[in-house]
Amino acid sequence: MDERNTLATSPQAPFREGGNTGGRRENLLRTGLREASEEHPSTYVVQDRSNQDELARLRLQDQMTTSSMGGVLPEQPDPMLFRRVLDVGCGTGGWLIEAARTFPTMHLLVGVDVSRTFVEDARAQARAAQVSDRVEFHVMDALRMLEFPAGFFDLVNLRAGMSWLRTWDWRKLLQEVRRVTRVGGTVRVTEFEVVPQSTSPALTRLCTLFVQALYHAGHLFAPESSGITCQLAALLARHGFEQIQTRVFTPISRAGTPEGQGLMETIRLGGHTFAPFLEKWTRLPADYEALCQQALTEMQQPAFVATGRLLTTWGSKSGAPEDDPQWRDR
Ligand SMILES: C[S@@+](CC[C@H](N)C(=O)[O-])C[C@H]1O[C@@H](n2cnc3c(N)ncnc32)[C@H](O)[C@@H]1O
């Protein structure tokens, strides 16, 4: 086993510092990171995380999201400022690994996810990409606490949190995110509108079903496609972040293009993996399987086009520089 993973799974593990703390090593992870052999129960929309379809879907969605936005931090004016980066709910780790590749100035990148399966996959991918000297992944339930010291990170990223955060979870999570961010550091949240504008009526029907399920399960603030994106700026403002900004991305997928193929594959895989969630929170139509098939057929029509809408909202942690814990000595 990789030495770094062995360290990370020990409750006494020193959290490796990538940089300039005068050679001091902090035992930052005092309490957690015990990686149980079982998956923890979670509020994520897919319960069966050992499912290979879900692993494939997550990897694909991760790549498609990053490429459709034009990179990992396309809206940030000066990503070189971010030396320690945390990705919450990192899934299979693609965003963090790409960030490490793109920005050698980032010297410590940490991903946390409640799923051991995804974390193990992310570690394997980091090794394959030869960035595991700077990139770490840990099993952690972010709804409990973020097991890092106050003021540690320059940037905290959260993408597609709507898939596991209920409306009432944001308060505690953002308090924790704020605590682990340094004064002046950045929090960055990216969410998508659930129903793309498209030429496929079956795709619209499927995605509308998903809106209903997400809303009934408490993941959306309103029973609408924009039921999460409409609240992001207000959420950050309410939880101690300032200079809040927003950027909209509108990825286009057409039949016969890599984007169109990717979208079709995520719908094919998601049709299976989301079915139990839809069944639990909506009245699943009797023709659900036929509906999935119909969407795939319509997406192969030469004239097929879908326009998505993603929103990235970011802000900086307010406070005086002297509020930063002394141990940071940067
Ligand atoms: C839709 S995926 C997004 C993955 C990644 N952020 C991306 O954009 O590609 C949501 C991830 O959140 C993770 N998750 C769910 N509940 C969590 C929790 N309580 N704490 C940490 N991660 C969680 C899931 O296991 C899943 O990997």
The ligand as an SDF file (V2000), in Angstrom:
LIG
                    3D

 27 29  0  0  0  0  0  0  0  0999 V2000
  -22.1730   14.3420   -7.5620 C   0  0  0  0  0  0  0  0  0  0  0  0
  -20.7310   13.8170   -6.7290 S   0  0  0  0  0  0  0  0  0  0  0  0
  -19.6460   15.1860   -7.1180 C   0  0  0  0  0  0  0  0  0  0  0  0
  -18.2070   14.8010   -7.1430 C   0  0  0  0  0  0  0  0  0  0  0  0
  -17.2520   15.9480   -7.5040 C   0  0  0  0  0  0  0  0  0  0  0  0
  -17.3610   17.0480   -6.5690 N   0  0  0  0  0  0  0  0  0  0  0  0
  -17.4870   16.4490   -8.9150 C   0  0  0  0  0  0  0  0  0  0  0  0
  -17.9700   17.5560   -9.0850 O   0  0  0  0  0  0  0  0  0  0  0  0
  -17.1830   15.7120   -9.8460 O   0  0  0  0  0  0  0  0  0  0  0  0
  -21.0610   14.1090   -5.0100 C   0  0  0  0  0  0  0  0  0  0  0  0
  -20.0260   13.4760   -4.0930 C   0  0  0  0  0  0  0  0  0  0  0  0
  -20.3050   13.8530   -2.7350 O   0  0  0  0  0  0  0  0  0  0  0  0
  -20.0020   12.7410   -1.9120 C   0  0  0  0  0  0  0  0  0  0  0  0
  -20.6970   12.8710   -0.6100 N   0  0  0  0  0  0  0  0  0  0  0  0
  -21.9680   12.5620   -0.3240 C   0  0  0  0  0  0  0  0  0  0  0  0
  -22.2320   12.8040    0.9770 N   0  0  0  0  0  0  0  0  0  0  0  0
  -21.0870   13.2680    1.5290 C   0  0  0  0  0  0  0  0  0  0  0  0
  -20.7170   13.6670    2.8410 C   0  0  0  0  0  0  0  0  0  0  0  0
  -21.6000   13.6390    3.8330 N   0  0  0  0  0  0  0  0  0  0  0  0
  -19.4430   14.0600    3.0600 N   0  0  0  0  0  0  0  0  0  0  0  0
  -18.5290   14.0800    2.0410 C   0  0  0  0  0  0  0  0  0  0  0  0
  -18.8300   13.7120    0.7800 N   0  0  0  0  0  0  0  0  0  0  0  0
  -20.0830   13.3080    0.5140 C   0  0  0  0  0  0  0  0  0  0  0  0
  -20.4780   11.5480   -2.7160 C   0  0  0  0  0  0  0  0  0  0  0  0
  -19.9140   10.3470   -2.2280 O   0  0  0  0  0  0  0  0  0  0  0  0
  -20.0370   11.9480   -4.1100 C   0  0  0  0  0  0  0  0  0  0  0  0
  -18.7470   11.5090   -4.3750 O   0  0  0  0  0  0  0  0  0  0  0  0
  1  2  1  0
  2  3  1  0
  2 10  1  0
  3  4  1  0
  4  5  1  0
  5  6  1  0
  5  7  1  0
  7  8  2  0
  7  9  1  0
 10 11  1  0
 11 12  1  0
 11 26  1  0
 12 13  1  0
 13 14  1  0
 13 24  1  0
 14 15  1  0
 14 23  1  0
 15 16  2  0
 16 17  1  0
 17 18  1  0
 17 23  2  0
 18 19  1  0
 18 20  2  0
 20 21  1  0
 21 22  2  0
 22 23  1  0
 24 25  1  0
 24 26  1  0
 26 27  1  0
M  CHG  2   2   1   9  -1
M  END
$$$$
